[in-house]
């Protein structure tokens, strides 16, 4: 019976763990609630922040970089919230076990005190035991429920009494001939469970599993659409079901490997600019066509609207120029045989000596992306 009761109570622990993991997910989604805001966060923490290593990871694989930011946030919330919350859950569960031992003792003492002594007129056929009123597990359950009304009421004690009563095994409704012996045996077994490392170990294992599951669920909400701008590779940030793709921050096509087909010079025509609209692009059938025809032929769900070009786009262009200047050595290596065609005035305006990336930084970024794709990348602990 004690084993059945213990297994039933561990289901309560599992529920508490699932709720704890869901709370962590909720906190993460407050910071990165949907694909649009997550993509905005990615652009701001890389290009706008002029963090060149982040820019390089963003360019190599925006989905992987976005997942990296998500994992960092999830890890931060987990570290800040889970340890204390896990301790509270452990304390609440173990407190319920100790409360159960106490209540069983109260019940047994009451039953012994109120049980009548065997009558001298005992049934000679059925014996003395039959003449004594029998107790059952149902009586214990009723006592636990009633005990909640007689102790100082708090949210934790009320919940503990409710769980102890509801999770008492319904299939074990048998008669109890000796309440004192039954109580002592049950108290010893419940105390053994509470004192063993089993509950703490189960809590840790279940919490780790629940956090992984909640992490996957949260990432599925944040990741959003998998489509990318055919010119610059920027990720679609539309929320929910949609027929047309759109992104708030376009890049230079050079960041996606586009170059002049004759000279190999990188393409710095911003996706929404007039120069981009006037250019020609190679379709999948090998024919070079104007932008609208190219999109219609190969990417009919993408529309690049000139009306989107405004003050925000102008600011983006400045961020993109600075990023190209300071990441170009790594990018030219990555997009080889792309030629080095960076305007000199950009170099004068944006180059950050000592911070600009090198070919060695490309290898570091590629390794990070590889680990993210293989799901082996772990956020730093500091």
C-alpha positions in Angstrom: 0.0 0.0 0.0 2.8 2.4 0.9 4.5 1.8 -2.5 1.2 2.5 -4.3 0.7 5.7 -2.4 4.2 6.8 -3.0 3.9 6.2 -6.8 0.7 8.2 -6.8 2.3 11.1 -5.0 5.2 11.1 -7.5 2.6 12.0 -10.2 2.0 15.2 -8.3 5.7 15.9 -8.4 5.7 15.3 -12.2 2.8 17.8 -12.5 4.7 20.4 -10.4 7.8 19.9 -12.6 5.8 20.4 -15.8 4.3 23.6 -14.5 7.8 24.9 -13.5 9.2 24.3 -16.9 6.1 26.0 -18.5 6.8 29.0 -16.3 10.3 29.2 -17.7 9.0 29.0 -21.3 6.5 31.8 -20.5 9.3 34.1 -19.3 11.3 33.4 -22.4 8.3 34.1 -24.7 7.9 37.5 -23.0 11.3 38.5 -24.4 11.1 36.7 -27.7 7.3 36.3 -28.3 7.1 35.7 -32.0 9.2 35.5 -35.2 9.0 39.2 -36.0 10.3 40.4 -32.6 12.8 37.6 -32.5 14.2 38.6 -35.9 14.3 42.2 -34.8 16.3 41.2 -31.7 18.7 39.3 -33.9 19.3 42.3 -36.2 19.7 44.7 -33.3 22.2 42.4 -31.4 24.4 42.0 -34.5 24.3 44.7 -37.1 22.9 47.6 -35.0 25.1 46.7 -32.1 28.1 46.5 -34.4 29.0 43.1 -32.9 31.0 41.8 -35.9 31.2 38.1 -34.7 27.5 38.1 -34.3 27.1 39.7 -37.8 29.1 36.9 -39.3 27.0 34.1 -37.6 23.9 36.0 -38.7 25.1 35.9 -42.3 26.2 32.3 -42.3 22.9 31.0 -41.0 20.3 33.4 -39.6 18.1 30.5 -38.3 21.0 29.0 -36.4 22.0 32.5 -35.1 18.4 33.1 -34.0 18.3 29.8 -32.2 21.6 30.7 -30.5 20.0 33.9 -29.1 17.0 31.9 -28.0 19.1 29.3 -26.2 21.0 32.1 -24.4 17.7 33.7 -23.2 16.3 30.3 -22.2 19.5 29.4 -20.3 19.5 32.8 -18.5 15.9 32.4 -17.4 16.6 28.8 -16.4 19.6 29.8 -14.4 17.9 32.8 -12.7 14.6 31.0 -11.9 14.9 27.3 -11.9 17.3 26.7 -9.0 15.2 28.6 -6.5 11.9 27.2 -7.9 13.2 23.7 -7.9 14.2 24.1 -4.2 10.6 25.3 -3.5 9.1 22.3 -5.3 11.3 19.9 -3.4 10.5 21.5 -0.1 6.8 21.4 -0.8 6.8 17.7 -1.9 8.9 16.6 1.1 6.8 18.7 3.4 3.8 16.9 2.2 5.4 13.5 2.9 6.3 14.7 6.5 2.7 16.0 6.9 1.4 12.6 5.8 3.5 10.9 8.5 2.1 13.4 11.1 -1.5 13.0 10.0 -1.3 9.2 10.0 -0.1 9.4 13.6 -3.0 11.7 14.6 -5.5 9.3 12.9 -4.1 6.2 14.6 -4.2 7.9 18.1 -7.8 8.9 17.5 -8.8 5.5 16.3 -7.2 3.8 19.3 -8.7 6.2 21.7 -12.2 5.9 20.3 -12.3 2.2 19.6 -14.4 0.3 22.2 -12.8 -2.5 24.1 -13.8 -6.0 23.0 -17.2 -7.0 24.5 -17.5 -10.0 26.8 -20.5 -10.8 24.7 -18.2 -11.4 21.7 -19.7 -13.5 18.9 -18.6 -17.0 19.6 -18.7 -18.0 16.0 -16.9 -15.0 14.4 -14.5 -14.3 17.2 -13.5 -11.1 19.1 -12.1 -9.2 16.0 -15.6 -9.3 14.4 -17.2 -7.6 17.4 -14.9 -4.6 17.0 -15.8 -1.9 14.5 -13.5 -2.2 11.5 -11.6 0.8 10.1 -10.7 1.2 6.4 -8.4 3.3 4.1 -11.5 5.4 3.3 -11.5 6.5 7.0 -7.9 7.6 6.7 -8.8 9.6 3.5 -11.7 11.3 5.3 -9.5 12.1 8.2 -6.9 13.8 6.0 -9.5 16.0 4.4 -11.0 16.9 7.8 -7.5 17.5 9.3 -7.0 20.4 6.7 -9.9 22.3 8.4 -8.3 22.0 11.9 -4.7 23.3 11.1 -3.6 26.8 10.3 -4.6 27.3 6.7 -2.1 28.4 4.1 -2.1 27.8 0.3 0.7 25.2 0.7 -1.0 23.3 3.6 -4.3 23.3 1.8 -2.8 22.0 -1.4 -0.8 19.4 0.5 -3.9 18.0 2.3 -5.8 18.0 -1.0 -3.1 16.1 -2.8 -2.6 13.6 0.0 -6.4 12.9 0.1 -6.9 12.7 -3.7 -3.8 10.6 -4.4 -4.5 8.0 -1.8 -4.9 4.8 -3.9 -8.6 4.3 -4.6 -8.0 0.6 -5.4 -6.7 0.0 -1.9 -9.9 0.4 0.1 -9.4 -2.5 2.5 -10.3 -2.9 6.2 -7.8 -2.1 8.9 -8.0 -4.3 11.9 -5.2 -2.7 14.0 -4.9 1.1 13.3 -1.9 1.4 15.5 0.1 -1.3 13.7 -1.0 -0.1 10.3 -0.1 3.5 11.1 3.4 2.6 12.4 4.2 0.5 9.4 2.9 3.1 6.9 4.7 5.9 8.7 8.0 4.0 8.6 7.6 3.3 4.8 6.6 6.9 4.0 9.5 8.2 6.1 11.9 5.9 4.2 10.7 7.4 0.9 11.1 11.0 2.1 14.6 10.4 3.5 15.9 8.5 0.4 17.4 10.4 -2.5 14.8 9.0 -4.9 12.5 12.1 -4.7 15.3 14.6 -5.3 16.8 12.5 -8.1 13.4 12.1 -9.8 12.8 15.9 -9.5 16.1 16.7 -11.2 15.7 14.1 -14.0 12.0 15.1 -14.7 12.8 18.8 -14.6 15.7 18.4 -17.1 13.4 16.5 -19.4 10.5 18.9 -19.0 12.8 21.9 -19.7 14.1 20.3 -22.9 10.5 19.7 -24.0 9.4 23.2 -23.2 12.5 24.6 -24.9 11.5 22.8 -28.1 7.9 24.0 -27.9 9.0 27.6 -27.3 11.5 27.5 -30.2 8.8 26.2 -32.6 6.8 29.4 -31.8 9.8 31.7 -32.2 11.4 30.2 -35.3 8.5 31.0 -37.5 8.6 30.9 -41.3 11.6 29.2 -42.9 11.6 31.2 -46.1 14.4 33.7 -46.9 14.6 36.7 -49.2 16.0 35.4 -52.5 18.3 38.4 -52.9 19.8 38.9 -49.5 18.9 35.8 -47.5 17.1 37.7 -44.8 14.5 35.5 -43.0 10.8 36.0 -43.4 9.4 37.4 -40.1 5.7 37.2 -40.8 3.7 35.8 -37.9 1.1 33.0 -38.4 -0.2 31.6 -41.7 0.7 33.8 -44.6 0.8 33.6 -48.4 3.3 36.4 -49.0 6.7 36.6 -47.4 8.2 39.7 -45.9 11.2 40.7 -43.8 11.8 43.9 -41.9 15.6 44.1 -42.4 17.1 43.4 -45.8 20.8 43.1 -46.4 23.0 43.8 -49.3 22.8 40.9 -51.7 26.6 40.6 -51.3 25.9 39.2 -47.8 24.1 36.4 -49.6 27.0 35.8 -52.1 25.6 37.8 -55.0 28.3 39.4 -57.2 28.5 40.9 -60.7 28.5 38.1 -63.2 31.3 39.8 -65.3 33.6 41.3 -62.7 32.9 39.3 -59.6 32.4 42.5 -57.6 30.0 42.2 -54.6 26.5 43.6 -55.1 25.8 46.4 -52.7 22.4 47.3 -54.1 20.0 47.3 -51.2 17.0 45.1 -51.9 14.5 47.9 -51.9 16.6 50.4 -53.9 16.0 51.6 -57.4 19.3 50.0 -58.5 18.2 46.6 -57.4 14.9 46.9 -59.3 16.8 47.9 -62.4 19.2 45.0 -62.3 19.0 41.6 -63.9 19.0 38.2 -62.1 19.7 34.7 -63.2 16.6 32.5 -63.0 16.6 28.7 -62.5 16.3 28.2 -66.2 19.6 30.1 -66.8 17.9 33.2 -68.3 18.7 36.6 -66.8 15.6 38.6 -66.1 14.5 41.9 -64.5 13.7 41.7 -60.8 9.9 41.5 -61.1 10.2 38.7 -63.6 12.8 36.9 -61.6 10.6 37.0 -58.5 7.6 35.9 -60.5 9.5 33.0 -62.1 11.4 31.6 -59.2 10.0 33.2 -56.0 6.4 34.1 -56.5 5.6 34.4 -52.8 8.1 37.2 -52.3 7.4 40.8 -53.0 9.9 43.6 -52.6 8.0 46.9 -52.2 9.8 50.2 -52.9 7.3 51.8 -50.5 9.1 50.1 -47.6 12.2 52.2 -48.2 12.2 54.9 -45.6 14.2 56.3 -42.7 14.5 52.9 -41.0 15.9 51.4 -44.3 18.4 54.3 -44.5 19.6 53.5 -41.0 19.9 49.8 -42.0 22.1 50.8 -45.0 24.5 52.5 -42.7 24.7 49.4 -40.5 25.2 47.2 -43.5 28.1 49.4 -44.9 29.8 49.3 -41.5 29.3 45.5 -41.3 30.7 44.9 -44.7 33.8 46.9 -44.0 34.6 45.2 -40.8 33.6 41.6 -41.9 34.8 41.7 -45.5 38.0 39.7 -45.0 36.1 36.8 -43.6 33.2 37.3 -46.1 35.5 37.4 -49.1 37.1 34.2 -48.0 33.6 32.6 -47.5 32.3 33.8 -50.9 35.5 33.2 -52.8 36.1 34.0 -55.7 34.2 37.2 -54.9 36.4 40.3 -55.7 37.2 42.9 -53.1 35.2 45.9 -54.3 34.6 47.8 -51.0 34.3 51.6 -51.6 37.2 53.5 -50.1 35.0 56.1 -48.5 33.2 53.2 -46.6 36.6 52.1 -45.2 37.4 55.6 -44.1 34.0 56.1 -42.4 33.4 52.7 -40.8 36.6 50.7 -40.3 37.3 49.8 -36.7 40.9 49.0 -36.3 41.5 46.1 -34.0 37.9 44.9 -34.1 37.6 44.1 -37.8 37.3 40.3 -38.4 39.9 38.1 -40.1 39.8 34.7 -41.9 40.4 33.1 -38.5 37.1 34.5 -37.2 35.4 32.8 -40.1 36.5 29.4 -38.9 35.2 30.2 -35.3 31.8 31.3 -36.7 31.5 28.2 -38.9 32.3 26.0 -35.9 29.6 27.7 -33.9 27.0 27.3 -36.7 28.0 23.7 -37.1 27.4 23.0 -33.4 24.1 24.9 -33.5 22.9 22.8 -36.5 24.0 19.6 -34.7 22.3 20.7 -31.5 25.5 20.5 -29.5 26.1 24.2 -28.8 25.6 25.1 -25.1 25.3 28.7 -23.9 28.2 29.9 -21.8 27.7 29.6 -18.1 28.9 33.1 -17.1 
